């Protein structure tokens, strides 16, 4: 079964802020690979991001955070960015702050 991949506006914004076009391209290519068997890729997240998954990309430094909706056969990308543990620009820290305000309506 092939899933439809959707990026919410915040994910598109985060992706567009990455200056290096080669990294952007690599991230987009990795996102495309999520079309097939997304639940077998990445790892399940916990805490405020429970229900989401994270897959590594571009030399293991970047993360793509997504949710799989099997009822609609959709993968919703909510964030893309670099992992900088302890830094306010860390993709996980940023998304934990924004998660309550992110519009996750798939319709």
N, CA, C and O atoms as CSV, one atom per row, in Angstrom:
chain,resi,resn,atom,element,x,y,z
A,1,UNK,N,N,0.839,-1.166,0.000
A,1,UNK,CA,C,0.000,0.000,0.000
A,1,UNK,C,C,0.895,1.244,0.000
A,1,UNK,O,O,1.841,1.339,0.782
A,2,UNK,N,N,0.591,2.171,-0.867
A,2,UNK,CA,C,1.358,3.412,-0.958
A,2,UNK,C,C,0.593,4.530,-0.259
A,2,UNK,O,O,-0.593,4.737,-0.514
A,3,UNK,N,N,1.279,5.241,0.618
A,3,UNK,CA,C,0.696,6.337,1.391
A,3,UNK,C,C,0.870,7.660,0.665
A,3,UNK,O,O,1.827,7.849,-0.085
A,4,UNK,N,N,-0.059,8.565,0.895
A,4,UNK,CA,C,0.040,9.935,0.416
A,4,UNK,C,C,0.797,10.733,1.479
A,4,UNK,O,O,0.488,10.617,2.665
A,5,UNK,N,N,1.769,11.529,1.081
A,5,UNK,CA,C,2.552,12.321,2.025
A,5,UNK,C,C,2.122,13.778,1.941
A,5,UNK,O,O,2.073,14.359,0.857
A,6,UNK,N,N,1.808,14.369,3.106
A,6,UNK,CA,C,1.436,15.782,3.181
A,6,UNK,C,C,2.345,16.483,4.174
A,6,UNK,O,O,2.618,15.953,5.251
A,7,UNK,N,N,2.810,17.658,3.825
A,7,UNK,CA,C,3.592,18.485,4.735
A,7,UNK,C,C,2.721,19.634,5.202
A,7,UNK,O,O,2.160,20.360,4.382
A,8,UNK,N,N,2.602,19.808,6.516
A,8,UNK,CA,C,1.823,20.935,7.020
A,8,UNK,C,C,2.659,22.205,6.834
A,8,UNK,O,O,3.869,22.117,6.625
A,9,UNK,N,N,2.031,23.382,6.907
A,9,UNK,CA,C,2.756,24.634,6.661
A,9,UNK,C,C,4.026,24.817,7.498
A,9,UNK,O,O,5.033,25.290,6.971
A,10,UNK,N,N,4.008,24.461,8.775
A,10,UNK,CA,C,5.210,24.644,9.602
A,10,UNK,C,C,6.352,23.769,9.087
A,10,UNK,O,O,7.508,24.190,9.122
A,11,UNK,N,N,6.051,22.564,8.613
A,11,UNK,CA,C,7.089,21.690,8.065
A,11,UNK,C,C,7.664,22.284,6.783
A,11,UNK,O,O,8.876,22.251,6.571
A,12,UNK,N,N,6.799,22.826,5.931
A,12,UNK,CA,C,7.279,23.473,4.708
A,12,UNK,C,C,8.154,24.675,5.032
A,12,UNK,O,O,9.168,24.914,4.375
A,13,UNK,N,N,7.751,25.432,6.052
A,13,UNK,CA,C,8.533,26.599,6.461
A,13,UNK,C,C,9.905,26.180,6.991
A,13,UNK,O,O,10.921,26.775,6.634
A,14,UNK,N,N,9.928,25.158,7.839
A,14,UNK,CA,C,11.201,24.680,8.386
A,14,UNK,C,C,12.115,24.165,7.268
A,14,UNK,O,O,13.322,24.408,7.281
A,15,UNK,N,N,11.535,23.462,6.317
A,15,UNK,CA,C,12.312,22.935,5.197
A,15,UNK,C,C,12.866,24.080,4.348
A,15,UNK,O,O,14.015,24.026,3.911
A,16,UNK,N,N,12.071,25.097,4.118
A,16,UNK,CA,C,12.515,26.218,3.286
A,16,UNK,C,C,13.605,27.058,3.969
A,16,UNK,O,O,14.364,27.752,3.292
A,17,UNK,N,N,13.684,27.000,5.299
A,17,UNK,CA,C,14.703,27.759,6.024
A,17,UNK,C,C,16.084,27.122,5.935
A,17,UNK,O,O,17.081,27.750,6.289
A,18,UNK,N,N,16.148,25.891,5.468
A,18,UNK,CA,C,17.437,25.222,5.311
A,18,UNK,C,C,18.090,25.797,4.058
A,18,UNK,O,O,17.593,25.607,2.947
A,19,UNK,N,N,19.188,26.489,4.241
A,19,UNK,CA,C,19.836,27.231,3.155
A,19,UNK,C,C,20.486,26.335,2.094
A,19,UNK,O,O,20.433,26.641,0.903
A,20,UNK,N,N,21.084,25.252,2.521
A,20,UNK,CA,C,21.802,24.365,1.599
A,20,UNK,C,C,20.804,23.571,0.753
A,20,UNK,O,O,20.074,22.727,1.272
A,21,UNK,N,N,20.781,23.843,-0.527
A,21,UNK,CA,C,19.827,23.189,-1.447
A,21,UNK,C,C,20.075,21.689,-1.561
A,21,UNK,O,O,19.138,20.929,-1.808
A,22,UNK,N,N,21.309,21.253,-1.388
A,22,UNK,CA,C,21.602,19.807,-1.427
A,22,UNK,C,C,20.962,19.101,-0.244
A,22,UNK,O,O,20.442,17.994,-0.383
A,23,UNK,N,N,20.999,19.739,0.921
A,23,UNK,CA,C,20.365,19.164,2.112
A,23,UNK,C,C,18.858,19.143,1.930
A,23,UNK,O,O,18.209,18.148,2.252
A,24,UNK,N,N,18.296,20.225,1.420
A,24,UNK,CA,C,16.856,20.261,1.144
A,24,UNK,C,C,16.459,19.122,0.211
A,24,UNK,O,O,15.463,18.437,0.443
A,25,UNK,N,N,17.238,18.927,-0.834
A,25,UNK,CA,C,16.943,17.866,-1.807
A,25,UNK,C,C,17.019,16.491,-1.139
A,25,UNK,O,O,16.157,15.641,-1.364
A,26,UNK,N,N,18.042,16.277,-0.324
A,26,UNK,CA,C,18.197,14.998,0.369
A,26,UNK,C,C,17.026,14.747,1.324
A,26,UNK,O,O,16.549,13.618,1.437
A,27,UNK,N,N,16.567,15.788,2.003
A,27,UNK,CA,C,15.429,15.652,2.909
A,27,UNK,C,C,14.158,15.319,2.130
A,27,UNK,O,O,13.370,14.473,2.553
A,28,UNK,N,N,13.964,15.975,1.006
A,28,UNK,CA,C,12.788,15.689,0.175
A,28,UNK,C,C,12.820,14.254,-0.350
A,28,UNK,O,O,11.788,13.586,-0.416
A,29,UNK,N,N,14.011,13.789,-0.722
A,29,UNK,CA,C,14.147,12.410,-1.192
A,29,UNK,C,C,13.832,11.422,-0.069
A,29,UNK,O,O,13.200,10.391,-0.299
A,30,UNK,N,N,14.276,11.745,1.144
A,30,UNK,CA,C,13.995,10.867,2.292
A,30,UNK,C,C,12.502,10.865,2.609
A,30,UNK,O,O,11.943,9.824,2.957
A,31,UNK,N,N,11.857,12.015,2.491
A,31,UNK,CA,C,10.410,12.106,2.703
A,31,UNK,C,C,9.680,11.228,1.689
A,31,UNK,O,O,8.707,10.557,2.033
A,32,UNK,N,N,10.147,11.232,0.447
A,32,UNK,CA,C,9.521,10.411,-0.604
A,32,UNK,C,C,9.572,8.923,-0.251
A,32,UNK,O,O,8.664,8.173,-0.609
A,33,UNK,N,N,10.607,8.495,0.436
A,33,UNK,CA,C,10.736,7.086,0.814
A,33,UNK,C,C,9.698,6.668,1.854
A,33,UNK,O,O,9.483,5.476,2.074
A,34,UNK,N,N,9.057,7.643,2.490
A,34,UNK,CA,C,8.037,7.333,3.491
A,34,UNK,C,C,6.736,6.852,2.853
A,34,UNK,O,O,5.848,6.368,3.555
A,35,UNK,N,N,6.613,6.977,1.546
A,35,UNK,CA,C,5.398,6.514,0.852
A,35,UNK,C,C,5.122,5.032,1.118
A,35,UNK,O,O,3.966,4.615,1.178
A,36,UNK,N,N,6.167,4.255,1.275
A,36,UNK,CA,C,6.032,2.813,1.459
A,36,UNK,C,C,6.450,2.389,2.857
A,36,UNK,O,O,7.567,2.670,3.292
A,37,UNK,N,N,5.559,1.718,3.550
A,37,UNK,CA,C,5.805,1.162,4.889
A,37,UNK,C,C,6.368,2.188,5.880
A,37,UNK,O,O,7.426,1.951,6.464
A,38,UNK,N,N,5.695,3.306,6.080
A,38,UNK,CA,C,6.209,4.340,6.990
A,38,UNK,C,C,6.306,3.893,8.445
A,38,UNK,O,O,7.130,4.412,9.197
A,39,UNK,N,N,5.474,2.937,8.847
A,39,UNK,CA,C,5.517,2.488,10.239
A,39,UNK,C,C,6.723,1.600,10.528
A,39,UNK,O,O,7.038,1.336,11.688
A,40,UNK,N,N,7.393,1.142,9.482
A,40,UNK,CA,C,8.598,0.337,9.663
A,40,UNK,C,C,9.857,1.190,9.603
A,40,UNK,O,O,10.969,0.680,9.734
A,41,UNK,N,N,9.676,2.489,9.406
A,41,UNK,CA,C,10.806,3.399,9.319
A,41,UNK,C,C,10.845,4.279,10.568
A,41,UNK,O,O,9.812,4.527,11.189
A,42,UNK,N,N,12.008,4.739,10.925
A,42,UNK,CA,C,12.138,5.644,12.058
A,42,UNK,C,C,11.778,4.993,13.378
A,42,UNK,O,O,11.761,3.769,13.508
A,43,UNK,N,N,11.492,5.840,14.351
A,43,UNK,CA,C,11.137,5.322,15.677
A,43,UNK,C,C,9.955,6.098,16.226
A,43,UNK,O,O,9.723,7.251,15.864
A,44,UNK,N,N,9.223,5.451,17.095
A,44,UNK,CA,C,8.089,6.088,17.762
A,44,UNK,C,C,8.616,7.084,18.795
A,44,UNK,O,O,9.599,6.815,19.486
A,45,UNK,N,N,7.963,8.220,18.889
A,45,UNK,CA,C,8.362,9.242,19.854
A,45,UNK,C,C,7.514,9.139,21.118
A,45,UNK,O,O,6.463,8.498,21.125
A,46,UNK,N,N,7.980,9.772,22.172
A,46,UNK,CA,C,7.258,9.742,23.445
A,46,UNK,C,C,7.050,11.167,23.947
A,46,UNK,O,O,7.390,12.135,23.266
A,47,UNK,N,N,6.496,11.279,25.126
A,47,UNK,CA,C,6.264,12.594,25.719
A,47,UNK,C,C,5.231,13.386,24.941
A,47,UNK,O,O,4.222,12.834,24.502
A,48,UNK,N,N,5.474,14.667,24.767
A,48,UNK,CA,C,4.525,15.544,24.062
A,48,UNK,C,C,4.377,15.179,22.588
A,48,UNK,O,O,3.404,15.579,21.948
A,49,UNK,N,N,5.321,14.433,22.049
A,49,UNK,CA,C,5.252,14.031,20.637
A,49,UNK,C,C,4.807,12.574,20.473
A,49,UNK,O,O,5.010,11.968,19.420
A,50,UNK,N,N,4.205,12.028,21.518
A,50,UNK,CA,C,3.693,10.657,21.448
A,50,UNK,C,C,2.657,10.567,20.320
A,50,UNK,O,O,1.818,11.455,20.164
A,51,UNK,N,N,2.726,9.499,19.550
A,51,UNK,CA,C,1.831,9.323,18.411
A,51,UNK,C,C,2.506,9.696,17.097
A,51,UNK,O,O,1.961,9.466,16.018
A,52,UNK,N,N,3.686,10.268,17.201
A,52,UNK,CA,C,4.466,10.654,16.026
A,52,UNK,C,C,5.672,9.747,15.903
A,52,UNK,O,O,6.024,9.025,16.836
A,53,UNK,N,N,6.296,9.793,14.744
A,53,UNK,CA,C,7.502,9.018,14.484
A,53,UNK,C,C,8.585,9.963,13.995
A,53,UNK,O,O,8.295,11.055,13.505
A,54,UNK,N,N,9.830,9.540,14.130
A,54,UNK,CA,C,10.963,10.339,13.686
A,54,UNK,C,C,11.897,9.446,12.880
A,54,UNK,O,O,12.241,8.340,13.297
A,55,UNK,N,N,12.295,9.947,11.726
A,55,UNK,CA,C,13.246,9.222,10.897
A,55,UNK,C,C,14.451,10.132,10.669
A,55,UNK,O,O,14.306,11.340,10.485
A,56,UNK,N,N,15.631,9.538,10.685
A,56,UNK,CA,C,16.871,10.297,10.494
A,56,UNK,C,C,17.136,10.487,9.003
A,56,UNK,O,O,16.743,9.675,8.164
A,57,UNK,N,N,17.816,11.590,8.711
A,57,UNK,CA,C,18.146,11.880,7.321
A,57,UNK,C,C,19.428,12.709,7.252
A,57,UNK,O,O,19.848,13.295,8.251
A,58,UNK,N,N,20.029,12.756,6.107
A,58,UNK,CA,C,21.210,13.570,5.810
A,58,UNK,C,C,22.304,13.350,6.859
A,58,UNK,O,O,22.567,14.212,7.697
A,59,UNK,N,N,22.914,12.209,6.790
A,59,UNK,CA,C,24.023,11.918,7.698
A,59,UNK,C,C,23.621,11.819,9.149
A,59,UNK,O,O,24.442,12.060,10.034
A,60,UNK,N,N,22.376,11.469,9.414
A,60,UNK,CA,C,21.846,11.250,10.761
A,60,UNK,C,C,21.640,12.533,11.565
A,60,UNK,O,O,21.175,12.452,12.702
A,61,UNK,N,N,21.966,13.718,11.028
A,61,UNK,CA,C,21.832,14.970,11.780
A,61,UNK,C,C,20.426,15.532,11.749
A,61,UNK,O,O,19.984,16.149,12.718
A,62,UNK,N,N,19.721,15.330,10.657
A,62,UNK,CA,C,18.386,15.905,10.492
A,62,UNK,C,C,17.319,14.889,10.849
A,62,UNK,O,O,17.540,13.681,10.771
A,63,UNK,N,N,16.155,15.397,11.243
A,63,UNK,CA,C,15.027,14.538,11.574
A,63,UNK,C,C,13.808,14.978,10.783
A,63,UNK,O,O,13.608,16.162,10.511
A,64,UNK,N,N,13.007,13.998,10.423
A,64,UNK,CA,C,11.705,14.229,9.803
A,64,UNK,C,C,10.693,13.657,10.774
A,64,UNK,O,O,10.712,12.459,11.055
A,65,UNK,N,N,9.816,14.490,11.287
A,65,UNK,CA,C,8.822,14.064,12.272
A,65,UNK,C,C,7.485,13.953,11.554
A,65,UNK,O,O,7.057,14.876,10.861
A,66,UNK,N,N,6.831,12.800,11.731
A,66,UNK,CA,C,5.593,12.544,11.001
A,66,UNK,C,C,4.632,11.687,11.785
A,66,UNK,O,O,4.998,11.059,12.779
A,67,UNK,N,N,3.380,11.670,11.318
A,67,UNK,CA,C,2.335,10.828,11.894
A,67,UNK,C,C,1.710,10.036,10.757
A,67,UNK,O,O,1.490,10.564,9.667
A,68,UNK,N,N,1.430,8.777,11.017
A,68,UNK,CA,C,0.800,7.906,10.021
A,68,UNK,C,C,-0.683,7.790,10.361
A,68,UNK,O,O,-1.041,7.467,11.494
A,69,UNK,N,N,-1.533,8.049,9.390
A,69,UNK,CA,C,-2.980,7.891,9.547
A,69,UNK,C,C,-3.415,6.779,8.602
A,69,UNK,O,O,-3.620,7.009,7.410
A,70,UNK,N,N,-3.555,5.569,9.144
A,70,UNK,CA,C,-3.910,4.413,8.322
A,70,UNK,C,C,-5.319,4.493,7.763
A,70,UNK,O,O,-5.595,3.932,6.703
A,71,UNK,N,N,-6.217,5.182,8.459
A,71,UNK,CA,C,-7.590,5.306,7.978
A,71,UNK,C,C,-7.669,6.084,6.672
A,71,UNK,O,O,-8.509,5.791,5.821
A,72,UNK,N,N,-6.804,7.068,6.514
A,72,UNK,CA,C,-6.824,7.901,5.313
A,72,UNK,C,C,-5.647,7.617,4.391
A,72,UNK,O,O,-5.510,8.242,3.340
A,73,UNK,N,N,-4.792,6.667,4.788
A,73,UNK,CA,C,-3.582,6.322,4.042
A,73,UNK,C,C,-2.762,7.588,3.775
A,73,UNK,O,O,-2.389,7.885,2.640
A,74,UNK,N,N,-2.497,8.315,4.851
A,74,UNK,CA,C,-1.777,9.583,4.778
A,74,UNK,C,C,-0.626,9.592,5.777
A,74,UNK,O,O,-0.738,9.072,6.887
A,75,UNK,N,N,0.474,10.192,5.359
A,75,UNK,CA,C,1.585,10.482,6.256
A,75,UNK,C,C,1.635,11.992,6.364
A,75,UNK,O,O,1.784,12.687,5.359
A,76,UNK,N,N,1.512,12.501,7.576
A,76,UNK,CA,C,1.506,13.940,7.802
A,76,UNK,C,C,2.858,14.352,8.374
A,76,UNK,O,O,3.186,14.006,9.509
A,77,UNK,N,N,3.634,15.083,7.597
A,77,UNK,CA,C,4.932,15.567,8.050
A,77,UNK,C,C,4.673,16.855,8.834
A,77,UNK,O,O,4.135,17.821,8.293
A,78,UNK,N,N,5.060,16.863,10.112
A,78,UNK,CA,C,4.821,18.054,10.928
A,78,UNK,C,C,6.086,18.865,11.153
A,78,UNK,O,O,6.008,20.029,11.546
A,79,UNK,N,N,7.248,18.276,10.913
A,79,UNK,CA,C,8.478,19.024,11.122
A,79,UNK,C,C,9.664,18.398,10.434
A,79,UNK,O,O,9.733,17.183,10.246
A,80,UNK,N,N,10.596,19.253,10.062
A,80,UNK,CA,C,11.846,18.838,9.434
A,80,UNK,C,C,12.917,19.762,9.988
A,80,UNK,O,O,12.761,20.982,9.959
A,81,UNK,N,N,14.004,19.190,10.492
A,81,UNK,CA,C,15.062,20.053,10.996
A,81,UNK,C,C,16.212,19.291,11.584
A,81,UNK,O,O,16.239,18.060,11.590
A,82,UNK,N,N,17.159,20.044,12.075
A,82,UNK,CA,C,18.381,19.462,12.611
A,82,UNK,C,C,18.200,19.119,14.090
A,82,UNK,O,O,17.495,19.809,14.827
A,83,UNK,N,N,18.845,18.053,14.491
A,83,UNK,CA,C,18.833,17.625,15.885
A,83,UNK,C,C,19.994,18.302,16.587
A,83,UNK,O,O,21.153,18.023,16.277
A,84,UNK,N,N,19.700,19.189,17.531
A,84,UNK,CA,C,20.712,19.883,18.334
A,84,UNK,C,C,20.265,19.794,19.781
A,84,UNK,O,O,19.745,20.762,20.335
A,85,UNK,N,N,20.462,18.658,20.383
A,85,UNK,CA,C,19.990,18.445,21.749
A,85,UNK,C,C,20.493,19.548,22.684
A,85,UNK,O,O,21.677,19.883,22.699
A,86,UNK,N,N,19.560,20.100,23.459
A,86,UNK,CA,C,19.901,21.156,24.393
A,86,UNK,C,C,19.882,22.552,23.789
A,86,UNK,O,O,20.082,23.535,24.501
A,87,UNK,N,N,19.644,22.651,22.493
A,87,UNK,CA,C,19.619,23.938,21.798
A,87,UNK,C,C,18.176,24.315,21.506
A,87,UNK,O,O,17.370,23.444,21.180
A,88,UNK,N,N,17.834,25.589,21.615
A,88,UNK,CA,C,16.454,26.001,21.370
A,88,UNK,C,C,16.044,25.814,19.909
A,88,UNK,O,O,14.852,25.845,19.604
A,89,UNK,N,N,16.994,25.623,19.009
A,89,UNK,CA,C,16.693,25.383,17.598
A,89,UNK,C,C,16.546,23.889,17.277
A,89,UNK,O,O,16.331,23.521,16.121
A,90,UNK,N,N,16.658,23.050,18.273
A,90,UNK,CA,C,16.477,21.609,18.099
A,90,UNK,C,C,15.067,21.353,17.581
A,90,UNK,O,O,14.104,21.902,18.116
A,91,UNK,N,N,14.935,20.529,16.547
A,91,UNK,CA,C,13.634,20.301,15.919
A,91,UNK,C,C,12.615,19.729,16.903
A,91,UNK,O,O,11.438,20.083,16.832
A,92,UNK,N,N,13.030,18.866,17.806
A,92,UNK,CA,C,12.102,18.303,18.783
A,92,UNK,C,C,11.621,19.385,19.764
A,92,UNK,O,O,10.428,19.468,20.059
A,93,UNK,N,N,12.539,20.202,20.263
A,93,UNK,CA,C,12.170,21.270,21.198
A,93,UNK,C,C,11.206,22.251,20.544
A,93,UNK,O,O,10.225,22.673,21.155
A,94,UNK,N,N,11.491,22.602,19.318
A,94,UNK,CA,C,10.629,23.528,18.587
A,94,UNK,C,C,9.224,22.964,18.414
A,94,UNK,O,O,8.241,23.668,18.645
A,95,UNK,N,N,9.123,21.709,18.013
A,95,UNK,CA,C,7.816,21.108,17.793
A,95,UNK,C,C,7.050,20.873,19.091
A,95,UNK,O,O,5.823,20.974,19.104
A,96,UNK,N,N,7.748,20.563,20.181
A,96,UNK,CA,C,7.068,20.398,21.463
A,96,UNK,C,C,6.401,21.700,21.891
A,96,UNK,O,O,5.330,21.678,22.498
A,97,UNK,N,N,7.029,22.837,21.577
A,97,UNK,CA,C,6.440,24.134,21.913
A,97,UNK,C,C,5.254,24.460,21.018
A,97,UNK,O,O,4.312,25.121,21.453
A,98,UNK,N,N,5.292,24.005,19.778
A,98,UNK,CA,C,4.264,24.356,18.797
A,98,UNK,C,C,3.139,23.338,18.668
A,98,UNK,O,O,2.111,23.640,18.062
A,99,UNK,N,N,3.306,22.142,19.222
A,99,UNK,CA,C,2.387,21.018,18.958
A,99,UNK,C,C,0.930,21.370,19.239
A,99,UNK,O,O,0.050,20.943,18.490
A,100,UNK,N,N,0.651,22.120,20.274
A,100,UNK,CA,C,-0.732,22.457,20.600
A,100,UNK,C,C,-1.350,23.437,19.605
A,100,UNK,O,O,-2.573,23.511,19.483
A,101,UNK,N,N,-0.515,24.184,18.900
A,101,UNK,CA,C,-1.006,25.186,17.947
A,101,UNK,C,C,-0.968,24.711,16.502
A,101,UNK,O,O,-1.428,25.421,15.608
A,102,UNK,N,N,-0.426,23.521,16.260
A,102,UNK,CA,C,-0.335,23.019,14.896
A,102,UNK,C,C,-1.693,22.486,14.470
A,102,UNK,O,O,-2.290,21.670,15.173
A,103,UNK,N,N,-2.178,22.934,13.338
A,103,UNK,CA,C,-3.443,22.468,12.786
A,103,UNK,C,C,-3.194,21.134,12.091
A,103,UNK,O,O,-2.540,21.080,11.049
A,104,UNK,N,N,-3.716,20.067,12.671
A,104,UNK,CA,C,-3.475,18.727,12.122
A,104,UNK,C,C,-4.691,18.182,11.389
A,104,UNK,O,O,-4.840,16.966,11.267
A,105,UNK,N,N,-5.545,19.038,10.910
A,105,UNK,CA,C,-6.718,18.623,10.171
A,105,UNK,C,C,-6.298,18.110,8.795
A,105,UNK,O,O,-5.732,18.851,7.991
A,106,UNK,N,N,-6.577,16.849,8.537
A,106,UNK,CA,C,-6.157,16.221,7.280
A,106,UNK,C,C,-7.199,16.314,6.189
A,106,UNK,O,O,-6.975,15.809,5.089
A,107,UNK,N,N,-8.315,16.933,6.451
A,107,UNK,CA,C,-9.403,16.949,5.471
A,107,UNK,C,C,-9.252,18.074,4.482
A,107,UNK,O,O,-10.086,18.228,3.590
